[in-house]
Amino acid sequence: MASRCWRWWGWSARPRTRLPPAGSTPSFRHHFSTQEKTPQICVVGSGPAGFYTAQHLLKNVINTFTQTAHSGRCAFWGNVEVGRDVTVPELREAYHAVVLSYGAEDHRALEIPGEELPGVCSARAFVGWYNGLPENQELEPDLSCDTAVILGQGNVALDVARILLTPPEHLERTDITKAALGVLRQSRVKTVWLVGRRGPLQVAFTIKELREMIQLPGARPILDPVDFLGLQDKIKEVPRPRKRLTELLLRTATEKPGPEEAARQASASRAWGLRFFRSPQQVLPSPDGRRAAGVRLAVTRLEGVDEATRAVPTGDMEDLPCGLVLSSIGYKSRPVDPSVPFDSKLGVIPNVEGRVMDVPGLYCSGWVKRGPTGVIATTMTDSFLTGQMLLQDLKAGLLPSGPRPGYAAIQALLSSRGLGPDAEVLGSGGSGQSLSQTGRSWMPRRWSGARARGSPGRSWWILRRCCASWATEPSPSPGPQQGRDECWEGKGWVRLSGTLHLC
């Protein structure tokens, strides 16, 4: 697997930087050494955890991702891999504090026989493939089979099932890549099973994603009413979100649909289903041993209550034929740098409320802090807490008090290694505009000779690939992309909007 580059943010406040208004949270300058006008802080990662951490550190000035990017106190440097292009100790020398928010880049392996067979891949790689992630463009999934099995029952598993079963004429109105759409047009997959070790009360997906699947055009759900026996009484005391989710599953599995829905399901040519109380034991090979042909599942039952509920095997086995196996059993973080402590078993950086253990001035937030659990709101709360701890340490004088050069030192360091800025993004809309305001955004690798600037004649363009030439796709308005057939390669200027996708 090709390594994905970390994205990182750095603050460097200049004399003209606006400070919070009187009566707001005391500014950095109020608590910091008189030798340094403002602290230099680096956030490694530009996902939700990185943005929310940045938001909390800049609170009372901004309150959304877009406004964070617009802030003159915030600069974006993309296409830099921390641990390879620059080390964490070098960042710590340049900044007063460093926050690691780089997420969970890897998938958890199944660790069962047959996992290496052709026809088996991770849901993470599949999602990267249809979203155009450069490292996954060589995936070439074989969709010539009738049945696919997804091992896992989370939101990612539902997303993959939805892509496999959505009619191509619907997909072409989304921002899926042209290459993926071409493969999906030829797909013969008609049935998708989502397999989970536990039961309906323990599914990891959320109600919004489930509702989308139930209403998916051209597809019908397959749920066994036996799996839901006695569940009505059990959900009375569960939290409201879980209760609403389980009630929707119950209705779908046990209630007779109305005439309109019944007619829709009867005409559906594709189907998806949830297989509960099943644990994968082996990927079964085809007769010639050359590819996956099924999954051997152990039947399970539940032991324990509430959070301690776990699936244990009953001793029974069953085989589920299929031609495609996608594992979606979770993500895990990677160690980013030898100088940073890392718990390989838990897949997290050891920390106390976001403070990395035994490394003063180093913090973490998001999945690399707590593991790949929760939703966006969880990450927001988690990242705000890390930001709060950093500010507390700043106020208490626990961070270095002398001047630190910030991004200027790192820019010089990268340039000395042949990774200096050879591309400029000035932009005139969305992220392009916000980055042009700072004048400090750049992509040091793979963008030789490329420049991007807003063009009045091109309303909205979104950057999609990191390569030797530009590859962009047009959209008539700042919203979901409508067209995906045109590719600009080094022809003048392009306009950037929304999230700037750099790799």
C-alpha positions in Angstrom: 0.0 0.0 0.0 1.4 3.4 -0.9 1.8 5.6 2.1 -0.6 8.5 2.3 0.9 11.9 3.0 0.1 13.6 6.2 -1.5 17.0 6.0 -0.4 19.6 8.5 -1.3 23.0 9.6 0.9 25.7 11.2 0.1 29.0 12.7 2.3 32.0 12.3 0.8 35.2 13.5 2.3 38.3 12.1 2.0 41.8 13.7 -1.1 42.6 11.7 -3.0 39.5 13.0 -6.2 40.4 14.8 -6.5 39.3 18.4 -9.8 38.3 20.1 -11.9 41.3 21.2 -11.9 42.6 24.7 -13.9 40.4 27.1 -13.2 37.3 25.1 -10.9 34.4 26.1 -7.5 35.9 26.9 -5.2 35.9 23.9 -2.1 33.9 23.5 -0.1 37.1 23.7 -1.5 37.8 27.1 0.0 34.6 28.6 3.2 34.3 26.5 6.7 35.5 26.9 7.4 39.1 25.9 10.2 37.8 23.7 7.6 36.2 21.4 4.6 38.0 20.0 2.5 34.8 19.5 3.1 31.1 20.0 3.8 28.9 16.9 1.6 25.8 16.9 1.6 23.0 14.3 -1.3 20.6 13.7 -0.4 17.5 11.8 -3.6 16.4 9.9 -6.4 18.3 8.1 -9.3 16.1 8.8 -12.1 16.8 11.3 -9.8 16.3 14.3 -7.2 18.7 13.0 -9.8 21.4 12.0 -11.6 21.1 15.3 -8.4 21.4 17.3 -7.5 24.5 15.2 -11.0 25.9 15.7 -10.7 25.6 19.5 -7.2 27.2 19.5 -8.6 30.1 17.4 -12.0 30.4 19.2 -13.7 33.7 19.3 -12.2 34.4 16.0 -13.6 31.6 13.8 -16.1 28.8 14.2 -16.2 26.7 11.1 -13.8 24.7 8.9 -14.0 27.3 6.1 -13.4 30.2 8.5 -10.5 28.3 9.9 -8.9 28.1 6.5 -9.7 31.8 5.9 -8.0 32.9 9.1 -4.8 34.9 8.5 -3.4 33.1 11.5 -3.6 29.7 9.8 -1.6 28.3 6.9 -1.9 25.1 5.0 1.0 23.0 3.7 0.0 20.0 1.8 1.7 16.9 0.4 4.2 16.7 3.3 4.6 13.4 5.0 5.6 13.8 8.6 8.1 11.1 9.5 9.6 11.1 6.0 9.9 14.6 4.6 10.2 16.2 8.1 10.5 14.6 11.5 8.4 15.3 14.6 11.6 16.5 16.5 12.2 19.0 13.7 8.6 20.3 14.1 9.0 20.5 17.8 12.2 22.6 17.3 10.3 25.0 15.1 7.0 25.3 17.0 6.1 25.8 20.6 3.5 23.0 20.4 2.7 20.2 17.9 -0.7 18.5 17.7 -0.9 15.1 16.0 -4.3 14.7 14.4 -3.4 12.4 11.4 -6.2 9.9 12.0 -6.3 6.2 11.2 -4.6 5.5 7.9 -4.7 1.7 7.9 -7.3 -1.0 7.9 -7.5 -3.9 10.4 -6.6 -7.2 8.8 -9.0 -10.1 9.1 -6.1 -12.5 10.0 -7.9 -15.5 8.7 -6.8 -18.1 6.0 -7.5 -17.0 2.4 -7.3 -13.3 3.1 -4.6 -12.9 0.5 -6.7 -14.4 -2.3 -7.6 -12.3 -5.3 -11.2 -11.0 -4.8 -10.5 -9.9 -1.2 -9.7 -6.3 -0.4 -10.3 -3.8 2.4 -13.4 -1.5 2.3 -10.9 1.3 2.9 -9.1 0.6 -0.3 -12.4 0.2 -2.2 -13.6 3.6 -0.9 -10.3 5.1 -1.9 -10.7 3.6 -5.3 -14.1 5.1 -6.2 -13.2 8.4 -4.5 -10.1 8.8 -6.7 -7.4 8.4 -4.0 -4.2 8.1 -5.9 -2.8 5.2 -3.8 -5.9 3.1 -4.7 -6.2 3.7 -8.4 -4.6 0.4 -9.3 -7.1 -1.6 -7.3 -9.1 -2.9 -10.3 -11.9 -4.7 -8.3 -13.5 -7.7 -10.1 -17.2 -7.1 -10.1 -18.1 -10.0 -12.4 -19.7 -12.0 -9.6 -23.3 -12.2 -8.5 -22.7 -11.8 -4.8 -20.5 -9.7 -2.6 -19.9 -10.1 1.1 -18.9 -7.2 3.3 -17.4 -8.2 6.7 -18.6 -5.5 9.0 -21.7 -3.5 9.8 -20.6 0.1 10.2 -21.2 3.2 8.1 -18.3 2.4 5.8 -19.8 -1.1 5.1 -23.1 0.5 4.2 -21.3 3.1 2.0 -19.6 0.3 0.0 -22.9 -1.7 -0.3 -24.6 1.5 -1.5 -22.0 2.1 -4.2 -22.1 -1.5 -5.4 -25.9 -1.5 -5.7 -26.8 2.1 -6.8 -27.8 2.3 -10.5 -25.1 3.8 -12.6 -27.4 6.5 -13.9 -27.7 7.7 -10.3 -24.0 7.5 -9.6 -23.1 9.6 -12.7 -24.7 12.6 -11.0 -22.3 12.3 -8.0 -18.6 13.1 -7.8 -17.5 9.4 -8.2 -14.5 9.1 -10.5 -15.0 8.4 -14.2 -12.8 5.3 -14.0 -14.8 3.8 -11.1 -18.1 4.6 -12.8 -17.0 2.8 -15.9 -16.2 -0.4 -13.9 -19.5 -0.1 -11.9 -21.5 0.1 -15.2 -20.2 -3.3 -16.0 -20.8 -4.8 -12.6 -22.8 -8.0 -12.3 -23.2 -7.8 -8.5 -26.8 -8.3 -7.6 -26.7 -9.2 -3.9 -24.6 -7.8 -1.1 -24.4 -9.3 2.4 -23.2 -7.3 5.4 -21.9 -9.7 8.1 -21.6 -8.9 11.8 -20.4 -11.0 14.8 -23.1 -9.6 17.0 -26.8 -8.7 16.7 -29.1 -5.8 15.7 -28.5 -3.9 18.9 -24.8 -3.7 18.3 -24.6 -2.5 14.7 -22.2 0.3 14.2 -23.9 2.2 11.4 -26.2 5.2 12.0 -29.8 5.8 11.2 -29.2 8.2 8.3 -27.0 5.7 6.4 -29.5 2.9 7.2 -32.4 5.0 5.9 -30.6 5.7 2.7 -30.0 2.0 2.1 -33.6 1.1 2.8 -34.7 3.6 0.2 -32.0 2.8 -2.3 -33.5 2.8 -5.9 -33.6 -0.6 -7.5 -32.7 -2.5 -4.3 -34.6 -4.2 -1.6 -33.5 -5.1 2.0 -33.3 -8.7 3.2 -33.7 -9.0 7.0 -34.6 -12.2 8.9 -37.4 -11.5 11.4 -36.0 -14.3 13.6 -32.9 -12.1 14.4 -35.3 -9.5 16.0 -37.3 -11.7 18.3 -37.6 -10.2 21.8 -35.9 -7.0 20.7 -38.9 -4.8 21.3 -38.6 -5.2 25.0 -34.8 -4.8 25.1 -34.8 -1.4 23.4 -37.0 0.4 25.9 -34.1 1.5 28.1 -31.4 2.1 25.4 -30.3 5.6 24.5 -32.6 7.4 22.1 -30.4 7.3 19.0 -29.9 3.5 19.4 -33.6 3.0 20.0 -34.6 4.9 16.9 -32.1 2.9 14.8 -33.3 -0.4 16.1 -36.9 0.5 15.7 -36.2 1.2 12.0 -34.6 -2.1 11.6 -37.5 -3.8 13.4 -40.1 -2.2 11.2 -38.1 -3.1 8.0 -37.7 -6.7 9.1 -41.1 -7.4 10.6 -43.8 -5.1 9.2 -45.5 -5.6 5.9 -44.7 -2.7 3.6 -47.4 -0.5 2.1 -48.6 -1.0 -1.5 -46.2 1.5 -3.0 -43.1 0.2 -1.1 -44.2 -3.4 -1.8 -44.3 -2.6 -5.5 -40.9 -0.9 -5.4 -39.3 -3.9 -3.7 -41.0 -6.4 -6.1 -39.5 -4.6 -9.1 -36.0 -4.3 -7.5 -33.3 -6.2 -9.4 -30.8 -6.0 -6.6 -30.8 -6.8 -2.9 -28.8 -6.3 0.3 -29.1 -8.0 3.6 -27.7 -8.1 7.2 -26.3 -11.4 8.5 -26.1 -11.2 12.3 -24.3 -13.5 14.7 -21.7 -14.6 12.2 -17.9 -14.4 12.5 -15.5 -15.0 9.5 -13.2 -18.0 9.9 -11.8 -18.5 6.4 -12.1 -17.1 2.9 -12.8 -20.1 0.7 -10.9 -20.5 -2.6 -12.4 -21.3 -6.0 -11.8 -24.9 -7.2 -8.7 -23.9 -9.0 -7.5 -21.9 -5.9 -7.0 -18.8 -7.9 -9.5 -16.5 -6.3 -12.1 -16.1 -3.5 -15.3 -18.1 -3.8 -17.0 -17.7 -0.4 -16.6 -17.1 3.3 -16.8 -19.7 6.1 -18.7 -18.2 9.0 -18.9 -19.4 12.6 -22.3 -19.0 14.1 -22.1 -16.9 17.3 -24.3 -16.1 20.4 -24.0 -13.1 22.8 -22.7 -13.2 26.3 -22.6 -10.4 28.8 -24.6 -7.2 29.0 -24.4 -3.6 27.7 -20.8 -2.6 26.8 -19.5 -6.0 27.9 -21.6 -7.9 25.4 -19.4 -10.1 23.2 -19.9 -12.8 20.6 -18.8 -16.3 21.3 -18.9 -19.2 18.8 -21.6 -21.9 19.2 -19.6 -24.5 17.3 -21.8 -24.3 14.2 -20.4 -23.3 10.8 -21.9 -22.2 7.5 -20.5 -21.2 4.1 -21.6 -18.1 2.3 -20.8 -18.3 -1.5 -19.6 -15.0 -3.1 -17.0 -13.7 -5.6 -16.0 -10.5 -3.8 -15.0 -10.1 -0.1 -14.6 -6.7 1.4 -13.3 -6.4 5.0 -14.7 -3.4 6.9 -13.8 -4.3 10.5 -12.2 -1.0 11.4 -9.3 1.3 10.9 -6.0 1.6 12.8 -3.4 4.4 13.1 0.2 4.0 12.2 3.2 5.2 14.2 4.3 8.5 12.6 7.8 8.9 13.9 10.2 6.9 16.1 10.3 9.8 18.6 6.6 9.5 19.3 5.4 6.8 21.7 2.8 4.5 20.1 0.7 1.6 21.5 0.7 -0.9 18.7 -1.9 -3.1 20.4 -4.5 -0.3 20.8 -3.3 1.6 17.7 -3.1 5.0 19.5 -0.6 7.4 20.9 -0.5 7.1 24.7 -1.9 10.3 26.1 -3.7 11.9 29.0 -6.5 14.1 27.8 -4.6 14.8 24.6 -1.2 15.4 26.2 1.3 12.8 24.8 2.8 10.9 27.7 6.4 11.9 28.6 6.7 14.3 25.7 6.0 17.9 26.8 4.6 20.2 24.1 3.3 17.3 22.0 -0.4 16.6 21.8 -2.9 14.5 19.9 -6.5 14.5 18.9 -9.1 12.4 17.0 -8.7 8.7 16.2 -4.9 8.7 16.8 -5.8 9.8 20.3 -8.7 7.5 21.2 -9.0 4.9 18.5 -11.3 4.8 15.4 -14.6 5.2 17.2 -17.4 7.7 17.3 -18.9 10.1 14.8 -18.0 13.7 13.8 -19.5 15.1 17.0 -17.3 12.8 19.1 -14.2 14.0 17.2 -15.3 17.6 17.8 -15.6 17.2 21.5 -12.4 15.2 21.7 -10.4 17.8 19.7 -11.8 20.7 21.7 -10.5 19.0 24.8 -7.1 18.6 23.4 -7.1 22.3 22.4 -8.2 23.2 25.9 -5.4 21.3 27.4 -2.9 23.0 25.2 -4.2 26.4 26.1 -4.1 25.5 29.8 -0.4 24.5 29.4 0.3 27.7 27.6 -1.3 29.8 30.3 0.6 27.8 33.0 3.9 28.5 31.3 4.5 24.8 30.5 5.4 25.4 26.9 8.8 26.7 25.7 8.9 30.5 26.1 11.6 31.5 23.7 11.0 32.5 20.1 10.3 29.8 17.6 10.6 30.3 13.8 7.4 28.3 12.9 6.7 27.6 9.3 9.7 29.6 8.0 12.2 27.1 9.4 10.3 24.1 8.1 9.9 25.7 4.6 13.7 26.2 4.5 14.3 22.7 5.7 12.0 21.1 3.1 13.5 23.3 0.4 17.0 22.1 1.3 15.8 18.6 0.8 14.5 19.3 -2.7 10.9 19.6 -1.5 10.5 23.3 -1.7 7.4 25.0 -3.1 7.2 24.7 -6.9 3.4 25.2 -7.1 1.3 28.1 -6.1 -2.4 28.1 -5.3 -3.8 31.6 -5.3 -7.4 30.6 -6.2 -10.5 32.8 -6.3 -13.2 30.7 -4.5 -13.6 28.4 -1.6 -10.4 27.0 -0.3 -8.4 28.6 -3.2 -9.5 32.0 -1.9 -8.8 31.3 1.7 -5.3 29.9 0.9 -4.5 32.9 -1.3 -5.2 35.2 1.6 -2.5 33.6 3.7 -0.1 33.4 0.7 1.5 30.5 2.4 0.0 27.3 0.9 2.0 25.0 -1.3 2.4 21.4 -2.5 6.1 20.5 -2.6 6.0 17.1 -4.3 4.7 16.0 -7.7 3.5 19.5 -8.8 6.5 20.6 -10.8 5.8 23.8 -12.7 2.1 23.9 -11.9 0.2 27.0 -10.9 -3.5 27.5 -10.1 -5.3 30.8 -10.2 -8.9 31.8 -10.3 -10.4 32.2 -13.7 -13.5 34.3 -14.3 -14.6 32.1 -17.1 -14.4 28.9 -15.0 -17.0 29.0 -12.2 -16.0 26.1 -10.0 -13.2 23.5 -10.3 -12.2 20.9 -7.8 -8.7 19.5 -7.8 -8.7 15.7 -7.9 -5.3 14.2 -8.5 -1.7 14.6 -7.5 0.5 13.9 -10.5 2.9 15.7 -12.9 0.1 17.6 -14.5 -3.2 19.1 -13.4 -6.3 16.9 -13.5 -9.4 18.8 -12.6 -13.1 18.3 -13.1 -15.7 20.9 -13.8 -18.9 21.7 -12.0 -21.4 24.4 -13.0 -22.0 25.6 -9.4 -20.3 25.3 -5.9 -22.1 22.1 -5.0 -22.1 18.4 -6.0 -20.2 18.0 -9.2 -22.4 17.3 -12.2 -19.8 16.7 -15.0 -16.8 14.4 -14.8 -15.7 13.9 -18.4 -13.3 16.8 -18.9 -9.7 16.7 -17.8 -7.5 19.8 -17.9 -3.8 19.0 -18.1 -1.5 22.0 -17.8 -3.8 24.3 -19.7 -3.8 27.7 -18.0 -5.5 28.4 -14.7 -8.0 26.4 -12.7 -10.3 27.4 -9.9 -10.5 25.6 -6.6 -13.5 25.3 -4.3 -14.7 23.4 -1.3 -12.1 21.1 0.3 -8.6 21.2 -1.3 -7.8 17.5 -1.9 -4.1 17.1 -1.8 -2.3 13.8 -1.4 
